[in-house]
Amino acid sequence: MSDEKLSYEQARTELASVVERLEQGGGTLEESLALWERGERLADICHRWLDGARERIEAARAARADG
């Protein structure tokens, strides 16, 4: 599945797994860097989902206030 098709929940779950693996350590520097980069991409996906949800809520509130 491409990153763009991940749901918020999928990205959040994978991000938690990445963080856990980084905290455990034991990998090579290259592996740690790859995990960090993956975590950054997943965090961006989560932020986009949350930003979109915030925009929808604000639009609904504005529509309700206008209505």
All heavy atoms as TSV, in Angstrom:
chain	resi	resn	atom	element	x	y	z
A	1	MET	N	N	0.851	-1.168	0.000
A	1	MET	CA	C	0.000	0.000	0.000
A	1	MET	C	C	0.904	1.241	0.000
A	1	MET	O	O	1.859	1.323	0.753
A	1	MET	CB	C	-0.880	-0.028	1.255
A	1	MET	CG	C	-1.742	1.208	1.414
A	1	MET	SD	S	-2.804	1.167	2.866
A	1	MET	CE	C	-3.811	-0.234	2.533
A	2	SER	N	N	0.571	2.182	-0.852
A	2	SER	CA	C	1.382	3.397	-0.898
A	2	SER	C	C	1.087	4.247	0.334
A	2	SER	O	O	0.014	4.165	0.931
A	2	SER	CB	C	1.103	4.188	-2.169
A	2	SER	OG	O	-0.078	4.941	-2.045
A	3	ASP	N	N	2.050	5.066	0.691
A	3	ASP	CA	C	1.901	5.925	1.862
A	3	ASP	C	C	0.685	6.825	1.756
A	3	ASP	O	O	0.021	7.098	2.751
A	3	ASP	CB	C	3.149	6.789	2.056
A	3	ASP	CG	C	4.320	5.983	2.588
A	3	ASP	OD1	O	4.128	4.814	2.988
A	3	ASP	OD2	O	5.431	6.523	2.597
A	4	GLU	N	N	0.385	7.304	0.569
A	4	GLU	CA	C	-0.730	8.232	0.384
A	4	GLU	C	C	-2.076	7.578	0.669
A	4	GLU	O	O	-3.054	8.264	0.907
A	4	GLU	CB	C	-0.710	8.813	-1.029
A	4	GLU	CG	C	0.523	9.646	-1.317
A	4	GLU	CD	C	0.740	10.776	-0.310
A	4	GLU	OE1	O	-0.230	11.475	0.047
A	4	GLU	OE2	O	1.881	10.936	0.139
A	5	LYS	N	N	-2.139	6.248	0.639
A	5	LYS	CA	C	-3.401	5.557	0.868
A	5	LYS	C	C	-3.555	5.069	2.303
A	5	LYS	O	O	-4.554	4.458	2.641
A	5	LYS	CB	C	-3.535	4.392	-0.101
A	5	LYS	CG	C	-3.657	4.853	-1.536
A	5	LYS	CD	C	-3.939	3.728	-2.472
A	5	LYS	CE	C	-4.042	4.279	-3.892
A	5	LYS	NZ	N	-4.528	3.307	-4.823
A	6	LEU	N	N	-2.553	5.348	3.148
A	6	LEU	CA	C	-2.652	4.937	4.541
A	6	LEU	C	C	-3.713	5.762	5.258
A	6	LEU	O	O	-3.789	6.970	5.084
A	6	LEU	CB	C	-1.316	5.138	5.262
A	6	LEU	CG	C	-0.170	4.193	4.931
A	6	LEU	CD1	C	1.090	4.626	5.653
A	6	LEU	CD2	C	-0.528	2.767	5.300
A	7	SER	N	N	-4.506	5.091	6.061
A	7	SER	CA	C	-5.445	5.817	6.909
A	7	SER	C	C	-4.665	6.431	8.063
A	7	SER	O	O	-3.510	6.064	8.322
A	7	SER	CB	C	-6.518	4.871	7.450
A	7	SER	OG	O	-5.955	3.981	8.409
A	8	TYR	N	N	-5.312	7.325	8.767
A	8	TYR	CA	C	-4.675	7.921	9.947
A	8	TYR	C	C	-4.285	6.823	10.930
A	8	TYR	O	O	-3.169	6.798	11.457
A	8	TYR	CB	C	-5.620	8.929	10.611
A	8	TYR	CG	C	-5.103	9.391	11.943
A	8	TYR	CD1	C	-4.095	10.348	12.013
A	8	TYR	CD2	C	-5.596	8.846	13.127
A	8	TYR	CE1	C	-3.601	10.761	13.246
A	8	TYR	CE2	C	-5.104	9.259	14.348
A	8	TYR	CZ	C	-4.107	10.209	14.407
A	8	TYR	OH	O	-3.604	10.608	15.616
A	9	GLU	N	N	-5.202	5.898	11.175
A	9	GLU	CA	C	-4.960	4.845	12.146
A	9	GLU	C	C	-3.806	3.944	11.727
A	9	GLU	O	O	-2.997	3.537	12.568
A	9	GLU	CB	C	-6.237	4.011	12.355
A	9	GLU	CG	C	-7.346	4.766	13.058
A	9	GLU	CD	C	-8.122	5.736	12.162
A	9	GLU	OE1	O	-7.926	5.736	10.923
A	9	GLU	OE2	O	-8.924	6.513	12.712
A	10	GLN	N	N	-3.723	3.619	10.432
A	10	GLN	CA	C	-2.617	2.792	9.945
A	10	GLN	C	C	-1.282	3.497	10.115
A	10	GLN	O	O	-0.306	2.895	10.572
A	10	GLN	CB	C	-2.830	2.435	8.470
A	10	GLN	CG	C	-3.969	1.475	8.231
A	10	GLN	CD	C	-4.331	1.379	6.754
A	10	GLN	OE1	O	-4.317	2.372	6.026
A	10	GLN	NE2	N	-4.665	0.172	6.321
A	11	ALA	N	N	-1.252	4.779	9.760
A	11	ALA	CA	C	-0.007	5.546	9.878
A	11	ALA	C	C	0.396	5.689	11.336
A	11	ALA	O	O	1.571	5.537	11.688
A	11	ALA	CB	C	-0.168	6.922	9.227
A	12	ARG	N	N	-0.567	5.955	12.209
A	12	ARG	CA	C	-0.283	6.114	13.638
A	12	ARG	C	C	0.246	4.820	14.241
A	12	ARG	O	O	1.208	4.820	15.014
A	12	ARG	CB	C	-1.542	6.568	14.367
A	12	ARG	CG	C	-1.298	6.868	15.849
A	12	ARG	CD	C	-2.588	7.050	16.596
A	12	ARG	NE	N	-3.305	5.777	16.543
A	12	ARG	CZ	C	-4.621	5.655	16.592
A	12	ARG	NH1	N	-5.386	6.713	16.648
A	12	ARG	NH2	N	-5.185	4.478	16.555
A	13	THR	N	N	-0.364	3.694	13.873
A	13	THR	CA	C	0.071	2.395	14.399
A	13	THR	C	C	1.487	2.072	13.937
A	13	THR	O	O	2.323	1.630	14.736
A	13	THR	CB	C	-0.904	1.289	13.949
A	13	THR	OG1	O	-2.203	1.584	14.488
A	13	THR	CG2	C	-0.449	-0.076	14.416
A	14	GLU	N	N	1.756	2.298	12.656
A	14	GLU	CA	C	3.099	2.032	12.154
A	14	GLU	C	C	4.114	2.977	12.782
A	14	GLU	O	O	5.231	2.578	13.116
A	14	GLU	CB	C	3.158	2.129	10.628
A	14	GLU	CG	C	4.501	1.685	10.089
A	14	GLU	CD	C	4.617	1.707	8.579
A	14	GLU	OE1	O	3.583	1.776	7.884
A	14	GLU	OE2	O	5.761	1.674	8.095
A	15	LEU	N	N	3.737	4.240	12.970
A	15	LEU	CA	C	4.628	5.205	13.608
A	15	LEU	C	C	4.969	4.760	15.030
A	15	LEU	O	O	6.133	4.827	15.444
A	15	LEU	CB	C	3.988	6.591	13.619
A	15	LEU	CG	C	4.782	7.714	14.285
A	15	LEU	CD1	C	6.161	7.857	13.667
A	15	LEU	CD2	C	4.002	9.018	14.192
A	16	ALA	N	N	3.987	4.277	15.775
A	16	ALA	CA	C	4.245	3.786	17.135
A	16	ALA	C	C	5.229	2.617	17.105
A	16	ALA	O	O	6.119	2.523	17.958
A	16	ALA	CB	C	2.940	3.375	17.799
A	17	SER	N	N	5.096	1.755	16.108
A	17	SER	CA	C	6.012	0.627	15.957
A	17	SER	C	C	7.429	1.103	15.643
A	17	SER	O	O	8.403	0.586	16.194
A	17	SER	CB	C	5.508	-0.304	14.850
A	17	SER	OG	O	6.431	-1.330	14.605
A	18	VAL	N	N	7.542	2.096	14.783
A	18	VAL	CA	C	8.849	2.655	14.432
A	18	VAL	C	C	9.507	3.256	15.675
A	18	VAL	O	O	10.689	3.017	15.936
A	18	VAL	CB	C	8.714	3.705	13.306
A	18	VAL	CG1	C	9.979	4.538	13.166
A	18	VAL	CG2	C	8.377	3.028	11.988
A	19	VAL	N	N	8.741	4.013	16.441
A	19	VAL	CA	C	9.276	4.638	17.653
A	19	VAL	C	C	9.757	3.557	18.626
A	19	VAL	O	O	10.854	3.654	19.196
A	19	VAL	CB	C	8.227	5.562	18.308
A	19	VAL	CG1	C	8.674	5.997	19.699
A	19	VAL	CG2	C	7.963	6.764	17.420
A	20	GLU	N	N	8.965	2.522	18.788
A	20	GLU	CA	C	9.338	1.428	19.693
A	20	GLU	C	C	10.647	0.771	19.245
A	20	GLU	O	O	11.527	0.512	20.069
A	20	GLU	CB	C	8.215	0.393	19.746
A	20	GLU	CG	C	8.470	-0.742	20.719
A	20	GLU	CD	C	7.310	-1.719	20.775
A	20	GLU	OE1	O	6.160	-1.277	20.677
A	20	GLU	OE2	O	7.575	-2.926	20.906
A	21	ARG	N	N	10.767	0.517	17.956
A	21	ARG	CA	C	11.997	-0.106	17.440
A	21	ARG	C	C	13.202	0.806	17.630
A	21	ARG	O	O	14.287	0.341	17.976
A	21	ARG	CB	C	11.818	-0.471	15.969
A	21	ARG	CG	C	10.840	-1.636	15.792
A	21	ARG	CD	C	10.465	-1.889	14.367
A	21	ARG	NE	N	11.614	-2.201	13.522
A	21	ARG	CZ	C	11.555	-2.230	12.202
A	21	ARG	NH1	N	10.425	-1.953	11.582
A	21	ARG	NH2	N	12.631	-2.528	11.505
A	22	LEU	N	N	13.010	2.108	17.444
A	22	LEU	CA	C	14.112	3.046	17.662
A	22	LEU	C	C	14.509	3.084	19.134
A	22	LEU	O	O	15.696	3.155	19.462
A	22	LEU	CB	C	13.738	4.443	17.166
A	22	LEU	CG	C	13.778	4.647	15.660
A	22	LEU	CD1	C	13.131	5.979	15.289
A	22	LEU	CD2	C	15.208	4.581	15.141
A	23	GLU	N	N	13.528	3.052	20.018
A	23	GLU	CA	C	13.815	3.089	21.447
A	23	GLU	C	C	14.541	1.837	21.921
A	23	GLU	O	O	15.358	1.901	22.834
A	23	GLU	CB	C	12.522	3.274	22.240
A	23	GLU	CG	C	11.950	4.670	22.132
A	23	GLU	CD	C	10.616	4.834	22.836
A	23	GLU	OE1	O	9.942	3.812	23.123
A	23	GLU	OE2	O	10.243	5.989	23.090
A	24	GLN	N	N	14.250	0.707	21.285
A	24	GLN	CA	C	14.909	-0.542	21.656
A	24	GLN	C	C	16.381	-0.545	21.242
A	24	GLN	O	O	17.200	-1.193	21.877
A	24	GLN	CB	C	14.206	-1.739	21.019
A	24	GLN	CG	C	12.856	-2.025	21.610
A	24	GLN	CD	C	12.113	-3.116	20.866
A	24	GLN	OE1	O	12.569	-3.611	19.835
A	24	GLN	NE2	N	10.949	-3.488	21.383
A	25	GLY	N	N	16.681	0.188	20.182
A	25	GLY	CA	C	18.058	0.234	19.695
A	25	GLY	C	C	18.504	-1.115	19.152
A	25	GLY	O	O	17.697	-1.965	18.809
A	26	GLY	N	N	19.794	-1.283	19.067
A	26	GLY	CA	C	20.331	-2.566	18.629
A	26	GLY	C	C	20.578	-2.659	17.139
A	26	GLY	O	O	21.293	-3.548	16.695
A	27	GLY	N	N	20.007	-1.758	16.370
A	27	GLY	CA	C	20.217	-1.799	14.925
A	27	GLY	C	C	21.456	-1.011	14.534
A	27	GLY	O	O	22.091	-0.346	15.361
A	28	THR	N	N	21.777	-1.106	13.287
A	28	THR	CA	C	22.915	-0.342	12.773
A	28	THR	C	C	22.495	1.121	12.619
A	28	THR	O	O	21.307	1.452	12.662
A	28	THR	CB	C	23.359	-0.867	11.402
A	28	THR	OG1	O	22.301	-0.630	10.451
A	28	THR	CG2	C	23.707	-2.352	11.441
A	29	LEU	N	N	23.477	1.958	12.431
A	29	LEU	CA	C	23.190	3.374	12.203
A	29	LEU	C	C	22.325	3.539	10.959
A	29	LEU	O	O	21.356	4.296	10.966
A	29	LEU	CB	C	24.493	4.170	12.057
A	29	LEU	CG	C	24.342	5.651	11.737
A	29	LEU	CD1	C	23.549	6.354	12.829
A	29	LEU	CD2	C	25.698	6.298	11.545
A	30	GLU	N	N	22.636	2.819	9.914
A	30	GLU	CA	C	21.868	2.903	8.670
A	30	GLU	C	C	20.418	2.478	8.887
A	30	GLU	O	O	19.491	3.118	8.390
A	30	GLU	CB	C	22.525	2.046	7.578
A	30	GLU	CG	C	21.962	2.277	6.195
A	30	GLU	CD	C	22.140	3.699	5.692
A	30	GLU	OE1	O	23.163	4.340	5.985
A	30	GLU	OE2	O	21.214	4.178	4.990
A	31	GLU	N	N	20.213	1.408	9.648
A	31	GLU	CA	C	18.849	0.955	9.948
A	31	GLU	C	C	18.100	1.999	10.771
A	31	GLU	O	O	16.929	2.273	10.519
A	31	GLU	CB	C	18.890	-0.375	10.705
A	31	GLU	CG	C	19.358	-1.543	9.874
A	31	GLU	CD	C	19.668	-2.780	10.702
A	31	GLU	OE1	O	19.904	-2.669	11.920
A	31	GLU	OE2	O	19.684	-3.871	10.094
A	32	SER	N	N	18.783	2.581	11.740
A	32	SER	CA	C	18.169	3.606	12.574
A	32	SER	C	C	17.790	4.833	11.757
A	32	SER	O	O	16.714	5.407	11.947
A	32	SER	CB	C	19.110	4.013	13.709
A	32	SER	OG	O	19.313	2.925	14.589
A	33	LEU	N	N	18.650	5.228	10.840
A	33	LEU	CA	C	18.344	6.371	9.978
A	33	LEU	C	C	17.144	6.078	9.085
A	33	LEU	O	O	16.277	6.934	8.903
A	33	LEU	CB	C	19.553	6.748	9.133
A	33	LEU	CG	C	20.694	7.440	9.877
A	33	LEU	CD1	C	21.909	7.592	8.968
A	33	LEU	CD2	C	20.252	8.787	10.410
A	34	ALA	N	N	17.090	4.872	8.550
A	34	ALA	CA	C	15.961	4.492	7.695
A	34	ALA	C	C	14.659	4.505	8.504
A	34	ALA	O	O	13.621	4.976	8.026
A	34	ALA	CB	C	16.196	3.127	7.074
A	35	LEU	N	N	14.708	3.999	9.739
A	35	LEU	CA	C	13.525	4.019	10.595
A	35	LEU	C	C	13.116	5.450	10.908
A	35	LEU	O	O	11.927	5.785	10.896
A	35	LEU	CB	C	13.793	3.264	11.899
A	35	LEU	CG	C	13.713	1.749	11.832
A	35	LEU	CD1	C	14.205	1.131	13.134
A	35	LEU	CD2	C	12.286	1.301	11.543
A	36	TRP	N	N	14.093	6.294	11.209
A	36	TRP	CA	C	13.802	7.699	11.507
A	36	TRP	C	C	13.108	8.366	10.315
A	36	TRP	O	O	12.100	9.059	10.480
A	36	TRP	CB	C	15.097	8.436	11.845
A	36	TRP	CG	C	14.849	9.877	12.177
A	36	TRP	CD1	C	14.837	10.925	11.314
A	36	TRP	CD2	C	14.530	10.415	13.453
A	36	TRP	NE1	N	14.546	12.087	11.972
A	36	TRP	CE2	C	14.353	11.803	13.290
A	36	TRP	CE3	C	14.382	9.860	14.714
A	36	TRP	CZ2	C	14.029	12.633	14.349
A	36	TRP	CZ3	C	14.063	10.689	15.769
A	36	TRP	CH2	C	13.893	12.065	15.575
A	37	GLU	N	N	13.651	8.143	9.124
A	37	GLU	CA	C	13.059	8.732	7.917
A	37	GLU	C	C	11.643	8.221	7.702
A	37	GLU	O	O	10.745	8.986	7.339
A	37	GLU	CB	C	13.935	8.436	6.709
A	37	GLU	CG	C	15.248	9.190	6.743
A	37	GLU	CD	C	16.261	8.713	5.714
A	37	GLU	OE1	O	16.086	7.617	5.132
A	37	GLU	OE2	O	17.259	9.435	5.501
A	38	ARG	N	N	11.422	6.923	7.945
A	38	ARG	CA	C	10.078	6.355	7.808
A	38	ARG	C	C	9.144	7.007	8.825
A	38	ARG	O	O	8.004	7.362	8.514
A	38	ARG	CB	C	10.121	4.841	8.007
A	38	ARG	CG	C	8.779	4.166	7.909
A	38	ARG	CD	C	8.222	4.266	6.527
A	38	ARG	NE	N	6.923	3.613	6.453
A	38	ARG	CZ	C	6.003	3.904	5.571
A	38	ARG	NH1	N	6.230	4.802	4.648
A	38	ARG	NH2	N	4.854	3.278	5.559
A	39	GLY	N	N	9.631	7.175	10.034
A	39	GLY	CA	C	8.836	7.821	11.070
A	39	GLY	C	C	8.450	9.239	10.695
A	39	GLY	O	O	7.325	9.668	10.933
A	40	GLU	N	N	9.378	9.974	10.095
A	40	GLU	CA	C	9.093	11.342	9.654
A	40	GLU	C	C	7.983	11.349	8.603
A	40	GLU	O	O	7.078	12.177	8.653
A	40	GLU	CB	C	10.350	12.008	9.095
A	40	GLU	CG	C	11.376	12.373	10.143
A	40	GLU	CD	C	10.946	13.519	11.034
A	40	GLU	OE1	O	10.248	14.427	10.549
A	40	GLU	OE2	O	11.311	13.498	12.222
A	41	ARG	N	N	8.057	10.413	7.647
A	41	ARG	CA	C	7.011	10.327	6.615
A	41	ARG	C	C	5.656	9.985	7.237
A	41	ARG	O	O	4.630	10.557	6.878
A	41	ARG	CB	C	7.384	9.308	5.543
A	41	ARG	CG	C	8.497	9.783	4.616
A	41	ARG	CD	C	8.693	8.883	3.401
A	41	ARG	NE	N	8.983	7.504	3.743
A	41	ARG	CZ	C	10.213	7.017	3.980
A	41	ARG	NH1	N	11.261	7.813	3.919
A	41	ARG	NH2	N	10.387	5.747	4.275
A	42	LEU	N	N	5.662	9.048	8.174
A	42	LEU	CA	C	4.415	8.657	8.833
A	42	LEU	C	C	3.843	9.802	9.659
A	42	LEU	O	O	2.622	10.017	9.669
A	42	LEU	CB	C	4.647	7.422	9.703
A	42	LEU	CG	C	4.951	6.139	8.931
A	42	LEU	CD1	C	5.511	5.090	9.876
A	42	LEU	CD2	C	3.716	5.624	8.212
A	43	ALA	N	N	4.699	10.533	10.341
A	43	ALA	CA	C	4.242	11.686	11.119
A	43	ALA	C	C	3.617	12.730	10.198
A	43	ALA	O	O	2.588	13.332	10.539
A	43	ALA	CB	C	5.396	12.285	11.918
A	44	ASP	N	N	4.207	12.938	9.033
A	44	ASP	CA	C	3.637	13.886	8.063
A	44	ASP	C	C	2.244	13.440	7.616
A	44	ASP	O	O	1.334	14.267	7.488
A	44	ASP	CB	C	4.551	14.030	6.841
A	44	ASP	CG	C	5.805	14.828	7.121
A	44	ASP	OD1	O	5.849	15.552	8.144
A	44	ASP	OD2	O	6.756	14.722	6.320
A	45	ILE	N	N	2.084	12.150	7.385
A	45	ILE	CA	C	0.779	11.621	6.985
A	45	ILE	C	C	-0.244	11.877	8.089
A	45	ILE	O	O	-1.364	12.347	7.835
A	45	ILE	CB	C	0.868	10.113	6.663
A	45	ILE	CG1	C	1.684	9.906	5.388
A	45	ILE	CG2	C	-0.522	9.487	6.538
A	45	ILE	CD1	C	2.093	8.465	5.139
A	46	CYS	N	N	0.135	11.616	9.336
A	46	CYS	CA	C	-0.769	11.853	10.467
A	46	CYS	C	C	-1.136	13.328	10.557
A	46	CYS	O	O	-2.307	13.669	10.761
A	46	CYS	CB	C	-0.130	11.374	11.770
A	46	CYS	SG	S	-0.027	9.572	11.919
A	47	HIS	N	N	-0.155	14.196	10.391
A	47	HIS	CA	C	-0.427	15.637	10.455
A	47	HIS	C	C	-1.392	16.068	9.345
A	47	HIS	O	O	-2.289	16.884	9.589
A	47	HIS	CB	C	0.870	16.447	10.363
A	47	HIS	CG	C	1.641	16.469	11.634
A	47	HIS	ND1	N	1.252	17.198	12.733
A	47	HIS	CD2	C	2.775	15.841	11.986
A	47	HIS	CE1	C	2.122	17.010	13.701
A	47	HIS	NE2	N	3.056	16.182	13.276
A	48	ARG	N	N	-1.218	15.528	8.144
A	48	ARG	CA	C	-2.129	15.882	7.053
A	48	ARG	C	C	-3.555	15.448	7.372
A	48	ARG	O	O	-4.504	16.184	7.120
A	48	ARG	CB	C	-1.649	15.275	5.731
A	48	ARG	CG	C	-0.472	16.014	5.119
A	48	ARG	CD	C	-0.264	15.670	3.670
A	48	ARG	NE	N	-0.066	14.253	3.409
A	48	ARG	CZ	C	1.111	13.640	3.393
A	48	ARG	NH1	N	2.207	14.309	3.629
A	48	ARG	NH2	N	1.198	12.348	3.139
A	49	TRP	N	N	-3.713	14.233	7.918
A	49	TRP	CA	C	-5.043	13.764	8.293
A	49	TRP	C	C	-5.658	14.674	9.355
A	49	TRP	O	O	-6.829	15.050	9.266
A	49	TRP	CB	C	-4.987	12.327	8.819
A	49	TRP	CG	C	-5.068	11.286	7.759
A	49	TRP	CD1	C	-4.046	10.497	7.296
A	49	TRP	CD2	C	-6.223	10.895	7.017
A	49	TRP	NE1	N	-4.507	9.654	6.319
A	49	TRP	CE2	C	-5.836	9.871	6.131
A	49	TRP	CE3	C	-7.549	11.314	7.023
A	49	TRP	CZ2	C	-6.735	9.263	5.260
A	49	TRP	CZ3	C	-8.443	10.703	6.143
A	49	TRP	CH2	C	-8.028	9.691	5.284
A	50	LEU	N	N	-4.863	15.017	10.356
A	50	LEU	CA	C	-5.381	15.862	11.437
A	50	LEU	C	C	-5.704	17.265	10.940
A	50	LEU	O	O	-6.714	17.853	11.345
A	50	LEU	CB	C	-4.377	15.914	12.589
A	50	LEU	CG	C	-4.202	14.592	13.338
A	50	LEU	CD1	C	-3.062	14.706	14.349
A	50	LEU	CD2	C	-5.492	14.158	14.007
A	51	ASP	N	N	-4.865	17.808	10.060
A	51	ASP	CA	C	-5.153	19.122	9.485
A	51	ASP	C	C	-6.453	19.088	8.687
A	51	ASP	O	O	-7.269	20.006	8.774
A	51	ASP	CB	C	-4.002	19.597	8.595
A	51	ASP	CG	C	-2.764	19.993	9.386
A	51	ASP	OD1	O	-2.855	20.190	10.618
A	51	ASP	OD2	O	-1.679	20.081	8.761
A	52	GLY	N	N	-6.650	18.024	7.913
A	52	GLY	CA	C	-7.883	17.883	7.137
A	52	GLY	C	C	-9.103	17.780	8.035
A	52	GLY	O	O	-10.148	18.378	7.761
A	53	ALA	N	N	-8.978	17.029	9.127
A	53	ALA	CA	C	-10.089	16.902	10.066
A	53	ALA	C	C	-10.398	18.251	10.709
A	53	ALA	O	O	-11.567	18.626	10.857
A	53	ALA	CB	C	-9.750	15.863	11.137
A	54	ARG	N	N	-9.357	18.989	11.071
A	54	ARG	CA	C	-9.546	20.313	11.681
A	54	ARG	C	C	-10.271	21.248	10.714
A	54	ARG	O	O	-11.191	21.969	11.101
A	54	ARG	CB	C	-8.187	20.901	12.079
A	54	ARG	CG	C	-8.276	22.186	12.859
A	54	ARG	CD	C	-6.907	22.682	13.326
A	54	ARG	NE	N	-6.211	21.695	14.152
A	54	ARG	CZ	C	-5.122	21.021	13.784
A	54	ARG	NH1	N	-4.584	21.208	12.593
A	54	ARG	NH2	N	-4.556	20.161	14.593
A	55	GLU	N	N	-9.875	21.211	9.445
A	55	GLU	CA	C	-10.526	22.061	8.436
A	55	GLU	C	C	-11.996	21.699	8.287
A	55	GLU	O	O	-12.849	22.588	8.164
A	55	GLU	CB	C	-9.801	21.936	7.095
A	55	GLU	CG	C	-8.435	22.593	7.080
A	55	GLU	CD	C	-7.644	22.268	5.818
A	55	GLU	OE1	O	-8.206	21.663	4.879
A	55	GLU	OE2	O	-6.456	22.621	5.791
A	56	ARG	N	N	-12.320	20.412	8.298
A	56	ARG	CA	C	-13.708	19.978	8.173
A	56	ARG	C	C	-14.535	20.437	9.372
A	56	ARG	O	O	-15.683	20.867	9.223
A	56	ARG	CB	C	-13.782	18.463	8.026
A	56	ARG	CG	C	-13.284	17.986	6.674
A	56	ARG	CD	C	-13.246	16.496	6.560
A	56	ARG	NE	N	-14.555	15.893	6.736
A	56	ARG	CZ	C	-14.756	14.578	6.822
A	56	ARG	NH1	N	-13.729	13.758	6.722
A	56	ARG	NH2	N	-15.960	14.117	6.979
A	57	ILE	N	N	-13.956	20.335	10.556
A	57	ILE	CA	C	-14.657	20.789	11.763
A	57	ILE	C	C	-14.896	22.279	11.716
A	57	ILE	O	O	-16.004	22.761	12.006
A	57	ILE	CB	C	-13.872	20.384	13.026
A	57	ILE	CG1	C	-13.923	18.875	13.202
A	57	ILE	CG2	C	-14.409	21.109	14.261
A	57	ILE	CD1	C	-12.968	18.329	14.251
A	58	GLU	N	N	-13.881	23.035	11.332
A	58	GLU	CA	C	-14.039	24.498	11.249
A	58	GLU	C	C	-15.079	24.886	10.209
A	58	GLU	O	O	-15.878	25.795	10.433
A	58	GLU	CB	C	-12.685	25.135	10.942
A	58	GLU	CG	C	-11.721	25.089	12.108
A	58	GLU	CD	C	-10.322	25.528	11.766
A	58	GLU	OE1	O	-10.045	25.903	10.606
A	58	GLU	OE2	O	-9.464	25.478	12.672
A	59	ALA	N	N	-15.098	24.161	9.072
A	59	ALA	CA	C	-16.081	24.454	8.034
A	59	ALA	C	C	-17.493	24.140	8.537
A	59	ALA	O	O	-18.436	24.905	8.292
A	59	ALA	CB	C	-15.781	23.651	6.766
A	60	ALA	N	N	-17.644	23.049	9.261
A	60	ALA	CA	C	-18.954	22.673	9.793
A	60	ALA	C	C	-19.420	23.708	10.827
A	60	ALA	O	O	-20.584	24.094	10.845
A	60	ALA	CB	C	-18.900	21.280	10.400
A	61	ARG	N	N	-18.508	24.152	11.672
A	61	ARG	CA	C	-18.858	25.161	12.667
A	61	ARG	C	C	-19.261	26.475	12.000
A	61	ARG	O	O	-20.208	27.133	12.412
A	61	ARG	CB	C	-17.692	25.411	13.615
A	61	ARG	CG	C	-17.498	24.322	14.634
A	61	ARG	CD	C	-16.361	24.655	15.561
A	61	ARG	NE	N	-16.233	23.641	16.591
A	61	ARG	CZ	C	-15.162	23.488	17.334
A	61	ARG	NH1	N	-14.114	24.280	17.176
A	61	ARG	NH2	N	-15.117	22.553	18.248
A	62	ALA	N	N	-18.511	26.863	10.953
A	62	ALA	CA	C	-18.813	28.105	10.240
A	62	ALA	C	C	-20.177	27.994	9.570
A	62	ALA	O	O	-20.974	28.950	9.599
A	62	ALA	CB	C	-17.723	28.413	9.213
A	63	ALA	N	N	-20.476	26.849	8.961
A	63	ALA	CA	C	-21.758	26.646	8.302
A	63	ALA	C	C	-22.889	26.704	9.323
A	63	ALA	O	O	-23.959	27.282	9.058
A	63	ALA	CB	C	-21.775	25.328	7.551
A	64	ARG	N	N	-22.649	26.133	10.475
A	64	ARG	CA	C	-23.666	26.140	11.532
A	64	ARG	C	C	-23.911	27.564	12.057
A	64	ARG	O	O	-25.046	27.950	12.306
A	64	ARG	CB	C	-23.225	25.222	12.661
A	64	ARG	CG	C	-24.230	25.043	13.725
A	64	ARG	CD	C	-23.772	23.981	14.689
A	64	ARG	NE	N	-24.514	24.119	15.921
A	64	ARG	CZ	C	-24.094	23.744	17.100
A	64	ARG	NH1	N	-22.901	23.188	17.193
A	64	ARG	NH2	N	-24.821	23.901	18.148
A	65	ALA	N	N	-22.840	28.324	12.192
A	65	ALA	CA	C	-22.961	29.703	12.667
A	65	ALA	C	C	-23.671	30.583	11.644
A	65	ALA	O	O	-24.408	31.494	12.012
A	65	ALA	CB	C	-21.565	30.274	12.963
A	66	ASP	N	N	-23.465	30.277	10.354
A	66	ASP	CA	C	-24.105	31.058	9.286
A	66	ASP	C	C	-25.563	30.658	9.086
A	66	ASP	O	O	-26.342	31.437	8.564
A	66	ASP	CB	C	-23.357	30.888	7.962
A	66	ASP	CG	C	-21.990	31.557	7.982
A	66	ASP	OD1	O	-21.761	32.419	8.859
A	66	ASP	OD2	O	-21.137	31.190	7.145
A	67	GLY	N	N	-25.891	29.417	9.474
A	67	GLY	CA	C	-27.198	28.859	9.167
A	67	GLY	C	C	-28.242	29.253	10.097
A	67	GLY	O	O	-29.364	29.436	10.031
